[in-house]
Amino acid sequence: DAFPDAFGETLEGMLTAIERVSVPVVAAINGPAVGAGTQLAIACDLRVVAPEAFFEIPSTRLGIAVSNWTIKRLAALAGGGVARTILLGGERVHADQAYTCGLANKLGDRDVAVQWAHSITALAPLALRHLKLVFNDDGAHDDPTPAQRAAFEAAWSSADMKEARRARAEKRAPKFVGK
């Protein structure tokens, strides 16, 4: 129950399902992976990223918070510096940087991803299951501290979040006040 709305609950259920399925899931990122797109990509076990693709989570421009899972998983995959660039800096990470830092496992298109997924099906399923369980035990599911939970809830119920939605509808930059 990390998200305060139906979309967030559905998203969280989908991310959990991808993470819990016993076989590796290969994502093909062929364009912008923004917000939930990045979350979907990092829930997958392996990522093949097209040269024109990028990752972005604009939560700080929208006045909202992302789950601890998102922050910890992104840091585990991309490294703390890149995760901070995406989350705190509000910047995009393009395919080449994603590959360099390990967020992308391969550069290529959908066909490369499908071919890789097919080759993985020939590997030992019990060994794959074990590896997936260990890799996904990265602290991303640890319960938030009371302060983290309070900060998350404060962001989602803030005047800043409402201002960001108004500003987006009015096609202008938001003016955040920290309330």
C-alpha positions in Angstrom: 0.0 0.0 0.0 2.8 2.3 -0.9 0.7 4.3 -3.5 -2.3 6.4 -2.5 -4.4 5.7 -5.6 -5.8 2.9 -7.8 -3.2 3.4 -10.5 -0.4 3.1 -8.0 -1.9 0.0 -6.5 -2.3 -1.6 -9.9 1.2 -0.6 -10.9 2.6 -2.1 -7.6 0.8 -5.3 -8.3 2.2 -5.6 -11.8 5.8 -4.8 -10.6 5.5 -7.4 -7.9 4.1 -10.0 -10.4 7.1 -9.4 -12.7 9.5 -9.7 -9.8 7.9 -12.9 -8.4 7.5 -14.9 -11.7 10.0 -17.8 -11.6 11.6 -17.1 -15.0 13.8 -14.1 -16.0 11.8 -11.3 -17.6 13.6 -9.4 -20.4 12.5 -5.8 -21.1 12.8 -4.2 -24.5 13.0 -0.4 -24.0 12.6 1.1 -27.5 11.8 4.7 -26.5 11.1 6.9 -23.5 10.7 5.0 -20.2 9.1 7.8 -18.1 7.8 7.3 -14.6 6.0 4.0 -14.5 7.9 3.0 -17.7 11.2 3.2 -15.7 9.6 1.3 -12.8 8.4 -1.4 -15.2 11.9 -1.7 -16.7 13.6 -2.0 -13.3 11.2 -4.6 -12.2 12.4 -6.8 -15.1 15.5 -8.9 -14.7 17.3 -7.8 -17.8 17.0 -4.7 -20.0 17.8 -4.3 -23.7 17.7 -0.6 -24.6 17.5 0.9 -28.1 19.9 3.8 -28.8 17.0 6.3 -28.8 15.6 5.2 -25.5 16.0 7.0 -22.1 14.9 6.6 -18.5 13.3 9.4 -16.5 11.2 9.7 -13.3 9.8 13.2 -13.1 8.4 12.9 -9.6 10.2 16.0 -8.3 8.6 18.1 -11.2 5.2 16.6 -10.3 5.4 17.2 -6.6 5.1 13.5 -5.8 7.2 10.9 -4.1 8.2 7.5 -5.4 8.2 4.3 -3.4 11.2 3.1 -1.5 11.2 0.1 -3.8 11.8 2.4 -6.8 14.6 4.3 -5.2 16.4 1.2 -3.8 15.9 -0.9 -7.0 17.1 1.9 -9.2 20.2 2.5 -7.0 20.9 -1.3 -7.0 20.8 -1.5 -10.8 22.2 1.8 -11.9 24.3 2.8 -8.9 23.6 5.5 -6.4 25.0 8.4 -8.6 22.8 7.6 -11.6 19.8 7.0 -9.4 20.3 10.4 -7.8 20.7 12.0 -11.2 17.3 10.6 -12.3 15.5 11.1 -9.0 17.1 14.1 -7.2 18.3 15.9 -10.4 15.2 15.2 -12.4 17.3 14.3 -15.4 17.0 11.7 -18.2 19.6 9.0 -18.5 20.0 8.0 -22.2 20.7 4.6 -23.5 24.5 4.9 -23.7 24.8 6.1 -20.1 22.3 3.4 -19.0 24.5 0.7 -20.6 27.7 2.1 -19.1 26.3 2.2 -15.6 24.6 -1.2 -15.8 21.0 -0.1 -15.9 20.8 -1.5 -19.5 22.3 -5.0 -19.9 22.5 -4.8 -23.7 22.0 -2.1 -26.4 19.6 -3.2 -29.2 16.1 -3.3 -30.4 13.1 -5.5 -29.7 14.5 -8.3 -31.9 17.7 -8.4 -29.8 15.6 -8.6 -26.6 13.4 -11.4 -28.0 16.4 -13.4 -29.2 18.0 -13.1 -25.8 14.8 -14.1 -24.1 14.6 -17.2 -26.3 18.2 -18.1 -25.6 17.5 -17.9 -21.8 14.7 -20.5 -22.1 17.4 -23.1 -22.8 19.1 -22.5 -19.5 18.5 -24.4 -16.2 15.2 -23.1 -14.8 15.9 -24.0 -11.1 19.2 -22.2 -11.3 17.6 -19.2 -12.9 14.9 -19.1 -10.2 17.6 -19.2 -7.5 19.5 -16.4 -9.1 16.4 -14.3 -9.5 15.4 -14.7 -5.8 18.9 -13.7 -4.7 19.2 -10.7 -7.0 15.8 -9.4 -6.0 16.7 -9.6 -2.3 18.3 -6.2 -2.5 16.6 -4.4 0.3 14.0 -2.8 -2.0 11.2 -4.5 -0.1 12.3 -3.3 3.4 9.6 -1.4 5.2 9.9 2.3 5.1 10.9 4.0 8.3 8.2 6.1 10.0 9.9 9.3 8.7 10.1 7.9 5.2 6.4 6.9 5.2 5.4 10.4 6.6 7.5 12.2 3.9 5.9 10.0 1.2 2.4 10.7 2.4 3.2 14.4 2.8 4.3 14.7 -0.8 1.2 12.9 -2.1 -1.2 15.1 -0.1 0.7 18.4 -0.6 -0.2 21.7 -2.1 2.9 21.3 -4.2 1.5 18.2 -5.8 -1.8 20.0 -6.5 0.1 23.0 -7.9 2.1 20.6 -10.2 -1.1 19.2 -11.6 -2.6 22.7 -12.2 0.6 23.9 -13.8 0.6 20.9 -16.1 -3.0 21.4 -17.1 -2.2 25.1 -17.7 1.0 24.3 -19.6 3.3 26.3 -17.3 6.1 25.7 -14.8 4.9 24.9 -11.3 5.8 27.2 -8.4 6.6 25.0 -5.4 6.4 26.3 -1.9 7.2 23.2 0.2 3.7 22.7 1.6 
